């Protein structure tokens, strides 16, 4: 259920972020998102009596999730969105299985069964079809840069997924999440002051709604839920499950922003959904 909610909420957030970047620079957007997410989670933990200080044992996980999955991924995605459509951005940022699968086999000893391999190939084929390298102008340097940044974001997130699966946890994902956001804030704030110190922010009701969605919902809830899912499910299953995010992202972007929903995108939808079905069947057989 958490995985399904993350897929729906993060998928719908791609066009929301695209709209937000019309009002606020990308790094300040990431800073606002992390700050609001941290405040929300610290409040929830304090009210429930579960607020706890992380131990030295949890420091590696604080650094990897905070710096990679939160700060690095967010900064790269926001810059990529400046030059790439929301739907295509979601596809590129979720090529994570390309990097997770070999790492999970080599580092975690996970087995790639026949059903899981079929699901992997179908899902990646769907990503390849939806990406359609002939669908954008390779002669425009800013577009190539945007696509490259989104691919790098996927690689960074893959590293965080593998570490989350390998780490022996002391505190729960909910208890660690706000501390991880605090770790993400200094590098994001430093980059924002350095690169966007005098960039204007156009405050409006629309931007306020974007920040409310991105802070408490897309950051506080979804980052906690994503780490919980990553901790509970095999790394390969998790990375393939998150392929549902670009499916939702492309669909919502087409409906809300008028981005084209082509035959190749629809074919990619079908392949990714088929891949997810095979992976779920493989997990059920293993259980």
N, C-alpha and C positions, 0 to 999 in steps of 0.2 A: 504493500500500500504506500509506503514511503517513497519507493522508487517511482511508482506511478505519479504521485503528487509532484515529485521533483521534475519528472519529464514534462508534465503539464505546465507547472509554474515557471520553470526555467525556459521552456520552449516559448511560452507567451511573452517572456521578458525580452527576447531579441528585438522585436519591433518597438517595445517600450524603451529600451536603451537607445535605439536609433533615434527616437523622438527626443529623448533627453539630451542627446549630444547636439541637438539644434540650439540648446539653451545654455549648456555648461561644458567647459573643456573636459577632455577624457580623463585626465589625472585627478582633477578636482571632483569629477563624478565618482571615481573610484574611492577617493578619500571620504566623501560624504556617505557613500554606501557602506564602507567599513565602519565608520564612526557610528552611524545609526544602527547597524547590525550589532555592534558590540554593546551599545547602550541598552538595546532591547534585551539581549541575552543576559547581561549582568543584572538587569531588573528582574527578569523571570527567575533567575537562580537565587537572587537575594530574597524575593518574596516567598519562594518555595523552601528556603532554608538549605539549599544545596550548593551554595557558592563555596568553592574551595580553591586553595592555592595550588597550582601545579607543582609537582615534585621535580627534582633534578632528572629523574628517569624519563620524564615526559618532555624534557627540553628539545631533543632531536625532532620529535613530532611537532612541537610548537613551531620550530623553525621551518621544517619542510612544508607543512600545510600553510602556515602563515605567510612564508615568503614565496612559495611556489604556487600552491593552489589558489591562494587569495590574492596576494599582491602582484605576483608575476602574471598570472592568468588574466586578472582583471585589467591590468595596465595594457597588456598586449591586445586583448580583445577590444577594449575601448578605442585604441589607436587604429586597429584594423577596421572597425566599424565606420570610421571616418571616410574610408575609401571603398568599402565593399558593402553591397546590399545586405540587409539583415538576414535574409534567408540563406544566402551563400556563406555568410560569416558563421552562422550556426553549423552548417555542414563542415566547414574547414576546422572549426574549433573542436569538433567531436570526431575527428579522425584518431582519437586516442587509442582504439584497439590496435591500430597498426604498431604502436609502440608498447602497449601493455602485454600483448600475447607473448612475444619472445621473452620479455622480462619475467612474466609469471611462470613460464616454463623453466627458465634458467635459474631464477633466484628463489622462487617459491615452490618449485616442484609440482606445480599444477599439471594435471593430465589434460591433453586435448583429445577428447573422445571423437568418434566419427560424427556423431550428431552435432557436437560443439564446433567441430571443424567446418561442417556444412553451414552452420549458422554464421560462423565467422566469415566464411567466403561470401555468403549471400549478403551479409550486412556491409562488408567492405565494397562489394560490387555495387550495392545501392548507393554508398557514399560516392564512389567513382562516377556513377551515372549522374547523380545529382550535382556533383562538382562541375562536370563538363568543362574541361580545360579550354575548349574552343569557344566558351561562352563569354569570355572577356578579352579586352584588348591588352595583349602582352607588351605592346610598345609604350604603354603609359606606366612610367616608373612608380607612381604613387599607388596604382592598382596592384602591381606586382608586389610592392612592399607590403601593402595591406594583407594580401593573401599569404605572404610569407610570415608575417607576424601572427596570423591566426593559426597557421600550422605549428609555429613554435609554441604557442599557447597550449596546443594539444599535447605536445611532447612534454612540457613542464607538468601538466596535470597527470600524465601517465606516470611520471616519477613519483608524484605524491600518492597516487593510488597504490603503487607497489609498496611504498613505505608504510602506509596505513595498514595494509594487510600483514606486513611482517612485524610490526611493532607489538610489543606486549603492553597492554593498556593498564594503567593504574586508575586514573579518573575516567569518567564516561565521556563520550563525544560531546554531549551537551555541556559538561563542566569545562572542557578544554576549548570549546569553540570561541567564546568571547576573548580568551587570552590569545588565541591564534589571530584573531582580528586585531588585537592590540599590537601584536608582532608585525602585522601587515601595514599598520598605519604609518610608522616612522619613515620607511622607504618611500611609500606612496606620497606622503606629505613633503618629504625632501625633494622628490622629483617634480611635484606640482609647483613648489615654490621656485625651483630652478628653471623649469621649462615653461610654466604657465603662470608665473607670479603676477603679471599684470593683465592676464587674459580676462575679458569681461564675462560675467555671469548674468544672463537675462532672466531675472526672477519672474515667475508667473504661476498661475494656478496649475497649468499643465506640468511645469517642472516640479512643483510641490507634489503632485500626484505620482509622478515618475519616481521621486525620491522615496515616498512612502512605500511604494511597491518594492523598490530595490533594497531599502534598508531592512525593515522588519520581516518582509516576506521572502524576497529573492536572496537575501544575504543571511539574516538571522535563522530563519526556519530552514531554508533550502540547503545552506552549507552544513548545518547540523544534520539534516536528514541525509544528505549525500555521504557524509563521513560515516554515519550509522549504517547505511546500506553497504558502503565499501568495506566496513569492518565485518559485516555479517555474511556477505556473499563472496564467492570466489572472484578474484580480480578480473578474470576473463569475462565472467558473467556480468559483473558490474559495468565494465567498459562497454560491452555490447548493449547492455540495457540502456545506458545513457545515449545510445544512438537514436532512441526515441525522441530526444530533445530537438535535434534538427528537423525531424519530421513535423513536430508541432510548430517549431519556429518558422519553417517555410510556409506552412499552411496559414498560420496567423498573420505572417507578413504579407501574404498574398491578399488576405481578406481585409486587413486594416491599412496597409500602406500601398496597396495596388501593385505590388511586385508580381511579375509574371509567374504563373503556375503552368509550366510547359509539360509536354508529354514526357520528357526526360526526368523531370522532377517527380511526376506521378509514378513512373517506372521505378525510380529510386525508392519512393515510399514503399512500394510493394515488396521490393527486395529486402529492405531493412526490416519490415514487419515480419517477413518470412524468416529472416535470420534470427530475430528475437524469439519466434516460436520454436525453432529448432534448439536454441540454447536453453529455453525453459524446459523443453522435453528432456534434454540431456541432464539438467539438474534434478528433475523429478526422478529419473532413472537412478542417478547416483544416490539420492536419498533413500 
